[in-house]
Amino acid sequence: MSELPDCFYCRKDQRLHDLMIEIAPLGVSTLYLFKEQTHPGRCVVAYRGHVNEFFELPEAELTLYSRDVARAARAIKTAFAPSKIN
Ligand SMILES: [Zn+2]
């Protein structure tokens, strides 16, 4: 897993900051909240390295990433009280 020059998650450049607000670094990822909140709590848990699909992660990283996603989901549940989290 390496960084890609055109990926705004890897670059953390203005394109990213135009769309999202960094909420917190997690274990192997960063939680971002979309500025556009048609769906309250819409966010992304961006893995620290570049992968196209989460299932491409090695098993150990997949476990750590899953923990981050669960932690983010709990926070979203607390903050936004959604009826369902996708
Ligand atoms: Zn990337």
PDB file of the backbone (N, CA, C, O) and the ligand in Angstrom, with CONECT records:
HET     ZN  A 101       1
ATOM      1  N   MET A   1       0.832  -1.182   0.000  1.00  0.00           N
ATOM      2  CA  MET A   1       0.000   0.000   0.000  1.00  0.00           C
ATOM      3  C   MET A   1       0.873   1.241   0.000  1.00  0.00           C
ATOM      4  O   MET A   1       1.677   1.453   0.908  1.00  0.00           O
ATOM      5  N   SER A   2       0.709   2.035  -1.003  1.00  0.00           N
ATOM      6  CA  SER A   2       1.481   3.260  -1.084  1.00  0.00           C
ATOM      7  C   SER A   2       0.528   4.417  -1.330  1.00  0.00           C
ATOM      8  O   SER A   2      -0.670   4.225  -1.539  1.00  0.00           O
ATOM      9  N   GLU A   3       1.068   5.589  -1.301  1.00  0.00           N
ATOM     10  CA  GLU A   3       0.253   6.764  -1.554  1.00  0.00           C
ATOM     11  C   GLU A   3       0.197   7.031  -3.046  1.00  0.00           C
ATOM     12  O   GLU A   3       1.164   6.793  -3.769  1.00  0.00           O
ATOM     13  N   LEU A   4      -0.941   7.525  -3.497  1.00  0.00           N
ATOM     14  CA  LEU A   4      -1.102   7.884  -4.898  1.00  0.00           C
ATOM     15  C   LEU A   4      -1.144   9.403  -5.030  1.00  0.00           C
ATOM     16  O   LEU A   4      -1.824  10.070  -4.250  1.00  0.00           O
ATOM     17  N   PRO A   5      -0.432   9.953  -5.998  1.00  0.00           N
ATOM     18  CA  PRO A   5      -0.370  11.406  -6.122  1.00  0.00           C
ATOM     19  C   PRO A   5      -1.702  12.066  -6.444  1.00  0.00           C
ATOM     20  O   PRO A   5      -1.883  13.241  -6.122  1.00  0.00           O
ATOM     21  N   ASP A   6      -2.631  11.369  -7.058  1.00  0.00           N
ATOM     22  CA  ASP A   6      -3.909  11.977  -7.419  1.00  0.00           C
ATOM     23  C   ASP A   6      -5.017  11.708  -6.419  1.00  0.00           C
ATOM     24  O   ASP A   6      -6.146  12.163  -6.605  1.00  0.00           O
ATOM     25  N   CYS A   7      -4.709  10.981  -5.372  1.00  0.00           N
ATOM     26  CA  CYS A   7      -5.732  10.624  -4.386  1.00  0.00           C
ATOM     27  C   CYS A   7      -5.764  11.677  -3.270  1.00  0.00           C
ATOM     28  O   CYS A   7      -4.768  11.881  -2.576  1.00  0.00           O
ATOM     29  N   PHE A   8      -6.915  12.343  -3.102  1.00  0.00           N
ATOM     30  CA  PHE A   8      -6.940  13.408  -2.089  1.00  0.00           C
ATOM     31  C   PHE A   8      -6.904  12.872  -0.671  1.00  0.00           C
ATOM     32  O   PHE A   8      -6.554  13.608   0.252  1.00  0.00           O
ATOM     33  N   TYR A   9      -7.254  11.618  -0.475  1.00  0.00           N
ATOM     34  CA  TYR A   9      -7.084  11.044   0.870  1.00  0.00           C
ATOM     35  C   TYR A   9      -5.596  10.877   1.184  1.00  0.00           C
ATOM     36  O   TYR A   9      -5.163  11.119   2.310  1.00  0.00           O
ATOM     37  N   CYS A  10      -4.826  10.466   0.189  1.00  0.00           N
ATOM     38  CA  CYS A  10      -3.381  10.335   0.385  1.00  0.00           C
ATOM     39  C   CYS A  10      -2.713  11.700   0.506  1.00  0.00           C
ATOM     40  O   CYS A  10      -1.844  11.911   1.351  1.00  0.00           O
ATOM     41  N   ARG A  11      -3.133  12.613  -0.347  1.00  0.00           N
ATOM     42  CA  ARG A  11      -2.493  13.936  -0.379  1.00  0.00           C
ATOM     43  C   ARG A  11      -2.946  14.839   0.764  1.00  0.00           C
ATOM     44  O   ARG A  11      -2.216  15.730   1.198  1.00  0.00           O
ATOM     45  N   LYS A  12      -4.163  14.594   1.243  1.00  0.00           N
ATOM     46  CA  LYS A  12      -4.761  15.470   2.271  1.00  0.00           C
ATOM     47  C   LYS A  12      -4.691  16.929   1.813  1.00  0.00           C
ATOM     48  O   LYS A  12      -4.317  17.816   2.581  1.00  0.00           O
ATOM     49  N   ASP A  13      -5.050  17.156   0.574  1.00  0.00           N
ATOM     50  CA  ASP A  13      -4.926  18.495   0.005  1.00  0.00           C
ATOM     51  C   ASP A  13      -6.254  19.265   0.077  1.00  0.00           C
ATOM     52  O   ASP A  13      -7.192  18.851   0.759  1.00  0.00           O
ATOM     53  N   GLN A  14      -6.307  20.381  -0.634  1.00  0.00           N
ATOM     54  CA  GLN A  14      -7.474  21.255  -0.573  1.00  0.00           C
ATOM     55  C   GLN A  14      -8.747  20.557  -1.038  1.00  0.00           C
ATOM     56  O   GLN A  14      -9.830  20.850  -0.532  1.00  0.00           O
ATOM     57  N   ARG A  15      -8.632  19.646  -1.990  1.00  0.00           N
ATOM     58  CA  ARG A  15      -9.816  18.913  -2.466  1.00  0.00           C
ATOM     59  C   ARG A  15     -10.488  18.196  -1.297  1.00  0.00           C
ATOM     60  O   ARG A  15     -11.714  18.181  -1.184  1.00  0.00           O
ATOM     61  N   LEU A  16      -9.677  17.609  -0.441  1.00  0.00           N
ATOM     62  CA  LEU A  16     -10.209  16.909   0.735  1.00  0.00           C
ATOM     63  C   LEU A  16     -10.866  17.896   1.686  1.00  0.00           C
ATOM     64  O   LEU A  16     -11.980  17.672   2.159  1.00  0.00           O
ATOM     65  N   HIS A  17     -10.167  18.987   1.960  1.00  0.00           N
ATOM     66  CA  HIS A  17     -10.676  19.960   2.931  1.00  0.00           C
ATOM     67  C   HIS A  17     -11.900  20.719   2.412  1.00  0.00           C
ATOM     68  O   HIS A  17     -12.689  21.241   3.200  1.00  0.00           O
ATOM     69  N   ASP A  18     -12.058  20.780   1.091  1.00  0.00           N
ATOM     70  CA  ASP A  18     -13.271  21.384   0.534  1.00  0.00           C
ATOM     71  C   ASP A  18     -14.497  20.515   0.784  1.00  0.00           C
ATOM     72  O   ASP A  18     -15.613  21.024   0.895  1.00  0.00           O
ATOM     73  N   LEU A  19     -14.290  19.212   0.873  1.00  0.00           N
ATOM     74  CA  LEU A  19     -15.401  18.265   1.012  1.00  0.00           C
ATOM     75  C   LEU A  19     -15.662  17.823   2.449  1.00  0.00           C
ATOM     76  O   LEU A  19     -16.800  17.527   2.816  1.00  0.00           O
ATOM     77  N   MET A  20     -14.602  17.778   3.264  1.00  0.00           N
ATOM     78  CA  MET A  20     -14.713  17.125   4.559  1.00  0.00           C
ATOM     79  C   MET A  20     -13.995  17.881   5.665  1.00  0.00           C
ATOM     80  O   MET A  20     -13.122  18.716   5.428  1.00  0.00           O
ATOM     81  N   ILE A  21     -14.401  17.550   6.873  1.00  0.00           N
ATOM     82  CA  ILE A  21     -13.758  18.085   8.077  1.00  0.00           C
ATOM     83  C   ILE A  21     -13.100  16.908   8.792  1.00  0.00           C
ATOM     84  O   ILE A  21     -13.752  15.899   9.058  1.00  0.00           O
ATOM     85  N   GLU A  22     -11.825  17.035   9.099  1.00  0.00           N
ATOM     86  CA  GLU A  22     -11.159  15.977   9.843  1.00  0.00           C
ATOM     87  C   GLU A  22     -11.665  16.000  11.273  1.00  0.00           C
ATOM     88  O   GLU A  22     -11.605  17.024  11.954  1.00  0.00           O
ATOM     89  N   ILE A  23     -12.166  14.849  11.720  1.00  0.00           N
ATOM     90  CA  ILE A  23     -12.703  14.744  13.076  1.00  0.00           C
ATOM     91  C   ILE A  23     -11.663  14.188  14.031  1.00  0.00           C
ATOM     92  O   ILE A  23     -11.423  14.759  15.095  1.00  0.00           O
ATOM     93  N   ALA A  24     -11.036  13.059  13.652  1.00  0.00           N
ATOM     94  CA  ALA A  24     -10.077  12.445  14.570  1.00  0.00           C
ATOM     95  C   ALA A  24      -9.240  11.394  13.863  1.00  0.00           C
ATOM     96  O   ALA A  24      -9.730  10.684  12.985  1.00  0.00           O
ATOM     97  N   PRO A  25      -7.969  11.299  14.253  1.00  0.00           N
ATOM     98  CA  PRO A  25      -7.194  10.141  13.815  1.00  0.00           C
ATOM     99  C   PRO A  25      -7.655   8.940  14.633  1.00  0.00           C
ATOM    100  O   PRO A  25      -7.908   9.054  15.833  1.00  0.00           O
ATOM    101  N   LEU A  26      -7.759   7.792  13.977  1.00  0.00           N
ATOM    102  CA  LEU A  26      -8.100   6.547  14.674  1.00  0.00           C
ATOM    103  C   LEU A  26      -6.892   5.628  14.587  1.00  0.00           C
ATOM    104  O   LEU A  26      -5.808   6.077  14.212  1.00  0.00           O
ATOM    105  N   GLY A  27      -7.051   4.368  14.919  1.00  0.00           N
ATOM    106  CA  GLY A  27      -5.911   3.453  14.973  1.00  0.00           C
ATOM    107  C   GLY A  27      -5.126   3.352  13.680  1.00  0.00           C
ATOM    108  O   GLY A  27      -3.911   3.547  13.666  1.00  0.00           O
ATOM    109  N   VAL A  28      -5.824   3.046  12.591  1.00  0.00           N
ATOM    110  CA  VAL A  28      -5.156   2.911  11.291  1.00  0.00           C
ATOM    111  C   VAL A  28      -5.855   3.758  10.234  1.00  0.00           C
ATOM    112  O   VAL A  28      -5.719   3.511   9.036  1.00  0.00           O
ATOM    113  N   SER A  29      -6.595   4.744  10.684  1.00  0.00           N
ATOM    114  CA  SER A  29      -7.381   5.537   9.739  1.00  0.00           C
ATOM    115  C   SER A  29      -7.637   6.921  10.316  1.00  0.00           C
ATOM    116  O   SER A  29      -7.189   7.259  11.412  1.00  0.00           O
ATOM    117  N   THR A  30      -8.371   7.709   9.541  1.00  0.00           N
ATOM    118  CA  THR A  30      -8.801   9.033   9.986  1.00  0.00           C
ATOM    119  C   THR A  30     -10.292   9.154   9.708  1.00  0.00           C
ATOM    120  O   THR A  30     -10.775   8.770   8.643  1.00  0.00           O
ATOM    121  N   LEU A  31     -11.005   9.692  10.680  1.00  0.00           N
ATOM    122  CA  LEU A  31     -12.442   9.912  10.519  1.00  0.00           C
ATOM    123  C   LEU A  31     -12.669  11.319   9.985  1.00  0.00           C
ATOM    124  O   LEU A  31     -12.212  12.304  10.563  1.00  0.00           O
ATOM    125  N   TYR A  32     -13.391  11.389   8.861  1.00  0.00           N
ATOM    126  CA  TYR A  32     -13.759  12.670   8.258  1.00  0.00           C
ATOM    127  C   TYR A  32     -15.269  12.773   8.196  1.00  0.00           C
ATOM    128  O   TYR A  32     -15.952  11.792   7.901  1.00  0.00           O
ATOM    129  N   LEU A  33     -15.793  13.952   8.473  1.00  0.00           N
ATOM    130  CA  LEU A  33     -17.210  14.236   8.331  1.00  0.00           C
ATOM    131  C   LEU A  33     -17.406  15.054   7.065  1.00  0.00           C
ATOM    132  O   LEU A  33     -16.731  16.064   6.863  1.00  0.00           O
ATOM    133  N   PHE A  34     -18.326  14.623   6.215  1.00  0.00           N
ATOM    134  CA  PHE A  34     -18.625  15.396   5.010  1.00  0.00           C
ATOM    135  C   PHE A  34     -19.255  16.728   5.403  1.00  0.00           C
ATOM    136  O   PHE A  34     -20.072  16.782   6.322  1.00  0.00           O
ATOM    137  N   LYS A  35     -18.882  17.788   4.718  1.00  0.00           N
ATOM    138  CA  LYS A  35     -19.512  19.083   4.963  1.00  0.00           C
ATOM    139  C   LYS A  35     -20.962  19.065   4.496  1.00  0.00           C
ATOM    140  O   LYS A  35     -21.826  19.695   5.106  1.00  0.00           O
ATOM    141  N   GLU A  36     -21.221  18.347   3.421  1.00  0.00           N
ATOM    142  CA  GLU A  36     -22.576  18.203   2.898  1.00  0.00           C
ATOM    143  C   GLU A  36     -23.282  17.162   3.771  1.00  0.00           C
ATOM    144  O   GLU A  36     -22.909  15.989   3.780  1.00  0.00           O
ATOM    145  N   GLN A  37     -24.285  17.599   4.490  1.00  0.00           N
ATOM    146  CA  GLN A  37     -24.930  16.739   5.485  1.00  0.00           C
ATOM    147  C   GLN A  37     -26.406  16.494   5.181  1.00  0.00           C
ATOM    148  O   GLN A  37     -27.242  16.546   6.082  1.00  0.00           O
ATOM    149  N   THR A  38     -26.729  16.227   3.911  1.00  0.00           N
ATOM    150  CA  THR A  38     -28.093  15.821   3.580  1.00  0.00           C
ATOM    151  C   THR A  38     -28.472  14.603   4.409  1.00  0.00           C
ATOM    152  O   THR A  38     -29.605  14.480   4.875  1.00  0.00           O
ATOM    153  N   HIS A  39     -27.519  13.715   4.584  1.00  0.00           N
ATOM    154  CA  HIS A  39     -27.689  12.562   5.465  1.00  0.00           C
ATOM    155  C   HIS A  39     -26.842  12.842   6.709  1.00  0.00           C
ATOM    156  O   HIS A  39     -25.623  12.676   6.670  1.00  0.00           O
ATOM    157  N   PRO A  40     -27.468  13.264   7.808  1.00  0.00           N
ATOM    158  CA  PRO A  40     -26.714  13.674   8.992  1.00  0.00           C
ATOM    159  C   PRO A  40     -25.752  12.585   9.484  1.00  0.00           C
ATOM    160  O   PRO A  40     -26.122  11.424   9.657  1.00  0.00           O
ATOM    161  N   GLY A  41     -24.526  13.006   9.698  1.00  0.00           N
ATOM    162  CA  GLY A  41     -23.501  12.083  10.171  1.00  0.00           C
ATOM    163  C   GLY A  41     -22.715  11.433   9.058  1.00  0.00           C
ATOM    164  O   GLY A  41     -21.828  10.621   9.321  1.00  0.00           O
ATOM    165  N   ARG A  42     -23.022  11.774   7.813  1.00  0.00           N
ATOM    166  CA  ARG A  42     -22.297  11.169   6.690  1.00  0.00           C
ATOM    167  C   ARG A  42     -20.806  11.420   6.862  1.00  0.00           C
ATOM    168  O   ARG A  42     -20.364  12.561   6.995  1.00  0.00           O
ATOM    169  N   CYS A  43     -20.053  10.352   6.857  1.00  0.00           N
ATOM    170  CA  CYS A  43     -18.629  10.459   7.088  1.00  0.00           C
ATOM    171  C   CYS A  43     -17.891   9.372   6.314  1.00  0.00           C
ATOM    172  O   CYS A  43     -18.497   8.531   5.652  1.00  0.00           O
ATOM    173  N   VAL A  44     -16.588   9.417   6.418  1.00  0.00           N
ATOM    174  CA  VAL A  44     -15.765   8.378   5.834  1.00  0.00           C
ATOM    175  C   VAL A  44     -14.651   8.048   6.825  1.00  0.00           C
ATOM    176  O   VAL A  44     -14.102   8.931   7.484  1.00  0.00           O
ATOM    177  N   VAL A  45     -14.334   6.775   6.912  1.00  0.00           N
ATOM    178  CA  VAL A  45     -13.197   6.310   7.709  1.00  0.00           C
ATOM    179  C   VAL A  45     -12.117   5.951   6.694  1.00  0.00           C
ATOM    180  O   VAL A  45     -12.151   4.884   6.081  1.00  0.00           O
ATOM    181  N   ALA A  46     -11.163   6.857   6.528  1.00  0.00           N
ATOM    182  CA  ALA A  46     -10.145   6.710   5.479  1.00  0.00           C
ATOM    183  C   ALA A  46      -8.927   5.978   6.035  1.00  0.00           C
ATOM    184  O   ALA A  46      -8.253   6.453   6.949  1.00  0.00           O
ATOM    185  N   TYR A  47      -8.671   4.823   5.463  1.00  0.00           N
ATOM    186  CA  TYR A  47      -7.498   4.047   5.867  1.00  0.00           C
ATOM    187  C   TYR A  47      -6.229   4.860   5.601  1.00  0.00           C
ATOM    188  O   TYR A  47      -6.189   5.671   4.676  1.00  0.00           O
ATOM    189  N   ARG A  48      -5.200   4.639   6.411  1.00  0.00           N
ATOM    190  CA  ARG A  48      -3.988   5.474   6.346  1.00  0.00           C
ATOM    191  C   ARG A  48      -3.145   5.232   5.086  1.00  0.00           C
ATOM    192  O   ARG A  48      -2.353   6.092   4.703  1.00  0.00           O
ATOM    193  N   GLY A  49      -3.304   4.091   4.452  1.00  0.00           N
ATOM    194  CA  GLY A  49      -2.601   3.831   3.202  1.00  0.00           C
ATOM    195  C   GLY A  49      -3.601   3.759   2.076  1.00  0.00           C
ATOM    196  O   GLY A  49      -4.809   3.734   2.313  1.00  0.00           O
ATOM    197  N   HIS A  50      -3.116   3.727   0.869  1.00  0.00           N
ATOM    198  CA  HIS A  50      -4.044   3.717  -0.245  1.00  0.00           C
ATOM    199  C   HIS A  50      -4.408   2.290  -0.642  1.00  0.00           C
ATOM    200  O   HIS A  50      -3.538   1.489  -0.982  1.00  0.00           O
ATOM    201  N   VAL A  51      -5.681   1.988  -0.597  1.00  0.00           N
ATOM    202  CA  VAL A  51      -6.218   0.747  -1.160  1.00  0.00           C
ATOM    203  C   VAL A  51      -7.507   1.118  -1.882  1.00  0.00           C
ATOM    204  O   VAL A  51      -8.219   2.032  -1.464  1.00  0.00           O
ATOM    205  N   ASN A  52      -7.800   0.420  -2.947  1.00  0.00           N
ATOM    206  CA  ASN A  52      -9.038   0.708  -3.671  1.00  0.00           C
ATOM    207  C   ASN A  52     -10.247   0.131  -2.953  1.00  0.00           C
ATOM    208  O   ASN A  52     -11.308   0.753  -2.913  1.00  0.00           O
ATOM    209  N   GLU A  53     -10.087  -1.047  -2.393  1.00  0.00           N
ATOM    210  CA  GLU A  53     -11.189  -1.715  -1.709  1.00  0.00           C
ATOM    211  C   GLU A  53     -10.703  -2.228  -0.357  1.00  0.00           C
ATOM    212  O   GLU A  53      -9.562  -2.669  -0.225  1.00  0.00           O
ATOM    213  N   PHE A  54     -11.576  -2.166   0.641  1.00  0.00           N
ATOM    214  CA  PHE A  54     -11.135  -2.558   1.983  1.00  0.00           C
ATOM    215  C   PHE A  54     -10.721  -4.029   2.044  1.00  0.00           C
ATOM    216  O   PHE A  54      -9.876  -4.404   2.856  1.00  0.00           O
ATOM    217  N   PHE A  55     -11.317  -4.862   1.185  1.00  0.00           N
ATOM    218  CA  PHE A  55     -10.969  -6.287   1.241  1.00  0.00           C
ATOM    219  C   PHE A  55      -9.570  -6.564   0.702  1.00  0.00           C
ATOM    220  O   PHE A  55      -9.093  -7.697   0.773  1.00  0.00           O
ATOM    221  N   GLU A  56      -8.916  -5.553   0.172  1.00  0.00           N
ATOM    222  CA  GLU A  56      -7.535  -5.707  -0.269  1.00  0.00           C
ATOM    223  C   GLU A  56      -6.550  -5.617   0.895  1.00  0.00           C
ATOM    224  O   GLU A  56      -5.369  -5.923   0.732  1.00  0.00           O
ATOM    225  N   LEU A  57      -7.026  -5.201   2.063  1.00  0.00           N
ATOM    226  CA  LEU A  57      -6.142  -5.069   3.218  1.00  0.00           C
ATOM    227  C   LEU A  57      -5.684  -6.440   3.697  1.00  0.00           C
ATOM    228  O   LEU A  57      -6.440  -7.409   3.633  1.00  0.00           O
ATOM    229  N   PRO A  58      -4.442  -6.519   4.178  1.00  0.00           N
ATOM    230  CA  PRO A  58      -4.004  -7.748   4.847  1.00  0.00           C
ATOM    231  C   PRO A  58      -4.890  -8.008   6.067  1.00  0.00           C
ATOM    232  O   PRO A  58      -5.453  -7.073   6.637  1.00  0.00           O
ATOM    233  N   GLU A  59      -5.010  -9.252   6.460  1.00  0.00           N
ATOM    234  CA  GLU A  59      -5.946  -9.643   7.517  1.00  0.00           C
ATOM    235  C   GLU A  59      -5.773  -8.833   8.811  1.00  0.00           C
ATOM    236  O   GLU A  59      -6.759  -8.388   9.399  1.00  0.00           O
ATOM    237  N   ALA A  60      -4.554  -8.647   9.243  1.00  0.00           N
ATOM    238  CA  ALA A  60      -4.330  -7.916  10.502  1.00  0.00           C
ATOM    239  C   ALA A  60      -4.790  -6.463  10.376  1.00  0.00           C
ATOM    240  O   ALA A  60      -5.389  -5.915  11.301  1.00  0.00           O
ATOM    241  N   GLU A  61      -4.509  -5.844   9.235  1.00  0.00           N
ATOM    242  CA  GLU A  61      -4.939  -4.458   9.024  1.00  0.00           C
ATOM    243  C   GLU A  61      -6.453  -4.377   8.894  1.00  0.00           C
ATOM    244  O   GLU A  61      -7.073  -3.408   9.334  1.00  0.00           O
ATOM    245  N   LEU A  62      -7.032  -5.380   8.296  1.00  0.00           N
ATOM    246  CA  LEU A  62      -8.488  -5.421   8.164  1.00  0.00           C
ATOM    247  C   LEU A  62      -9.152  -5.454   9.537  1.00  0.00           C
ATOM    248  O   LEU A  62     -10.176  -4.806   9.752  1.00  0.00           O
ATOM    249  N   THR A  63      -8.572  -6.201  10.454  1.00  0.00           N
ATOM    250  CA  THR A  63      -9.096  -6.252  11.820  1.00  0.00           C
ATOM    251  C   THR A  63      -8.999  -4.881  12.487  1.00  0.00           C
ATOM    252  O   THR A  63      -9.956  -4.417  13.107  1.00  0.00           O
ATOM    253  N   LEU A  64      -7.843  -4.241  12.355  1.00  0.00           N
ATOM    254  CA  LEU A  64      -7.656  -2.924  12.964  1.00  0.00           C
ATOM    255  C   LEU A  64      -8.587  -1.891  12.330  1.00  0.00           C
ATOM    256  O   LEU A  64      -9.165  -1.052  13.020  1.00  0.00           O
ATOM    257  N   TYR A  65      -8.719  -1.967  11.012  1.00  0.00           N
ATOM    258  CA  TYR A  65      -9.601  -1.023  10.309  1.00  0.00           C
ATOM    259  C   TYR A  65     -11.061  -1.238  10.738  1.00  0.00           C
ATOM    260  O   TYR A  65     -11.807  -0.278  10.926  1.00  0.00           O
ATOM    261  N   SER A  66     -11.449  -2.485  10.887  1.00  0.00           N
ATOM    262  CA  SER A  66     -12.816  -2.789  11.325  1.00  0.00           C
ATOM    263  C   SER A  66     -13.089  -2.204  12.710  1.00  0.00           C
ATOM    264  O   SER A  66     -14.192  -1.731  12.983  1.00  0.00           O
ATOM    265  N   ARG A  67     -12.093  -2.237  13.569  1.00  0.00           N
ATOM    266  CA  ARG A  67     -12.243  -1.619  14.895  1.00  0.00           C
ATOM    267  C   ARG A  67     -12.481  -0.112  14.758  1.00  0.00           C
ATOM    268  O   ARG A  67     -13.322   0.464  15.449  1.00  0.00           O
ATOM    269  N   ASP A  68     -11.732   0.506  13.859  1.00  0.00           N
ATOM    270  CA  ASP A  68     -11.912   1.950  13.638  1.00  0.00           C
ATOM    271  C   ASP A  68     -13.315   2.252  13.120  1.00  0.00           C
ATOM    272  O   ASP A  68     -13.956   3.207  13.559  1.00  0.00           O
ATOM    273  N   VAL A  69     -13.780   1.440  12.192  1.00  0.00           N
ATOM    274  CA  VAL A  69     -15.118   1.654  11.634  1.00  0.00           C
ATOM    275  C   VAL A  69     -16.170   1.502  12.731  1.00  0.00           C
ATOM    276  O   VAL A  69     -17.115   2.288  12.802  1.00  0.00           O
ATOM    277  N   ALA A  70     -16.007   0.501  13.577  1.00  0.00           N
ATOM    278  CA  ALA A  70     -16.960   0.299  14.670  1.00  0.00           C
ATOM    279  C   ALA A  70     -16.917   1.472  15.647  1.00  0.00           C
ATOM    280  O   ALA A  70     -17.957   1.923  16.128  1.00  0.00           O
ATOM    281  N   ARG A  71     -15.731   1.958  15.933  1.00  0.00           N
ATOM    282  CA  ARG A  71     -15.596   3.109  16.843  1.00  0.00           C
ATOM    283  C   ARG A  71     -16.277   4.339  16.244  1.00  0.00           C
ATOM    284  O   ARG A  71     -16.981   5.068  16.941  1.00  0.00           O
ATOM    285  N   ALA A  72     -16.062   4.561  14.950  1.00  0.00           N
ATOM    286  CA  ALA A  72     -16.695   5.693  14.270  1.00  0.00           C
ATOM    287  C   ALA A  72     -18.216   5.534  14.282  1.00  0.00           C
ATOM    288  O   ALA A  72     -18.939   6.503  14.515  1.00  0.00           O
ATOM    289  N   ALA A  73     -18.694   4.335  14.036  1.00  0.00           N
ATOM    290  CA  ALA A  73     -20.136   4.087  14.009  1.00  0.00           C
ATOM    291  C   ALA A  73     -20.761   4.366  15.377  1.00  0.00           C
ATOM    292  O   ALA A  73     -21.848   4.937  15.466  1.00  0.00           O
ATOM    293  N   ARG A  74     -20.060   3.956  16.450  1.00  0.00           N
ATOM    294  CA  ARG A  74     -20.579   4.243  17.795  1.00  0.00           C
ATOM    295  C   ARG A  74     -20.660   5.751  18.034  1.00  0.00           C
ATOM    296  O   ARG A  74     -21.631   6.241  18.612  1.00  0.00           O
ATOM    297  N   ALA A  75     -19.652   6.470  17.594  1.00  0.00           N
ATOM    298  CA  ALA A  75     -19.642   7.928  17.783  1.00  0.00           C
ATOM    299  C   ALA A  75     -20.771   8.582  16.982  1.00  0.00           C
ATOM    300  O   ALA A  75     -21.439   9.495  17.469  1.00  0.00           O
ATOM    301  N   ILE A  76     -20.974   8.113  15.765  1.00  0.00           N
ATOM    302  CA  ILE A  76     -22.045   8.664  14.930  1.00  0.00           C
ATOM    303  C   ILE A  76     -23.406   8.356  15.551  1.00  0.00           C
ATOM    304  O   ILE A  76     -24.299   9.203  15.563  1.00  0.00           O
ATOM    305  N   LYS A  77     -23.550   7.157  16.058  1.00  0.00           N
ATOM    306  CA  LYS A  77     -24.804   6.781  16.718  1.00  0.00           C
ATOM    307  C   LYS A  77     -25.085   7.714  17.893  1.00  0.00           C
ATOM    308  O   LYS A  77     -26.217   8.159  18.082  1.00  0.00           O
ATOM    309  N   THR A  78     -24.052   8.008  18.680  1.00  0.00           N
ATOM    310  CA  THR A  78     -24.212   8.892  19.830  1.00  0.00           C
ATOM    311  C   THR A  78     -24.509  10.326  19.390  1.00  0.00           C
ATOM    312  O   THR A  78     -25.376  10.987  19.960  1.00  0.00           O
ATOM    313  N   ALA A  79     -23.789  10.800  18.378  1.00  0.00           N
ATOM    314  CA  ALA A  79     -23.898  12.202  17.987  1.00  0.00           C
ATOM    315  C   ALA A  79     -25.158  12.505  17.182  1.00  0.00           C
ATOM    316  O   ALA A  79     -25.753  13.572  17.335  1.00  0.00           O
ATOM    317  N   PHE A  80     -25.567  11.568  16.323  1.00  0.00           N
ATOM    318  CA  PHE A  80     -26.652  11.867  15.382  1.00  0.00           C
ATOM    319  C   PHE A  80     -27.906  11.028  15.597  1.00  0.00           C
ATOM    320  O   PHE A  80     -28.949  11.327  15.016  1.00  0.00           O
ATOM    321  N   ALA A  81     -27.828   9.999  16.407  1.00  0.00           N
ATOM    322  CA  ALA A  81     -28.974   9.120  16.680  1.00  0.00           C
ATOM    323  C   ALA A  81     -29.680   8.667  15.406  1.00  0.00           C
ATOM    324  O   ALA A  81     -30.901   8.793  15.312  1.00  0.00           O
ATOM    325  N   PRO A  82     -28.957   8.149  14.434  1.00  0.00           N
ATOM    326  CA  PRO A  82     -29.610   7.685  13.195  1.00  0.00           C
ATOM    327  C   PRO A  82     -30.390   6.396  13.456  1.00  0.00           C
ATOM    328  O   PRO A  82     -30.094   5.645  14.385  1.00  0.00           O
ATOM    329  N   SER A  83     -31.392   6.164  12.611  1.00  0.00           N
ATOM    330  CA  SER A  83     -32.139   4.906  12.752  1.00  0.00           C
ATOM    331  C   SER A  83     -31.326   3.731  12.224  1.00  0.00           C
ATOM    332  O   SER A  83     -31.547   2.592  12.636  1.00  0.00           O
ATOM    333  N   LYS A  84     -30.382   3.997  11.310  1.00  0.00           N
ATOM    334  CA  LYS A  84     -29.535   2.949  10.755  1.00  0.00           C
ATOM    335  C   LYS A  84     -28.223   3.562  10.285  1.00  0.00           C
ATOM    336  O   LYS A  84     -28.198   4.687   9.786  1.00  0.00           O
ATOM    337  N   ILE A  85     -27.128   2.814  10.447  1.00  0.00           N
ATOM    338  CA  ILE A  85     -25.809   3.242   9.965  1.00  0.00           C
ATOM    339  C   ILE A  85     -25.378   2.302   8.865  1.00  0.00           C
ATOM    340  O   ILE A  85     -25.382   1.083   9.038  1.00  0.00           O
ATOM    341  N   ASN A  86     -25.008   2.867   7.737  1.00  0.00           N
ATOM    342  CA  ASN A  86     -24.491   2.071   6.617  1.00  0.00           C
ATOM    343  C   ASN A  86     -22.980   2.128   6.587  1.00  0.00           C
ATOM    344  O   ASN A  86     -22.356   1.522   5.716  1.00  0.00           O
TER     345      ASN A  86
HETATM  346 ZN    ZN A 101      -5.231   7.274  -1.433  1.00  0.00          ZN2+
END
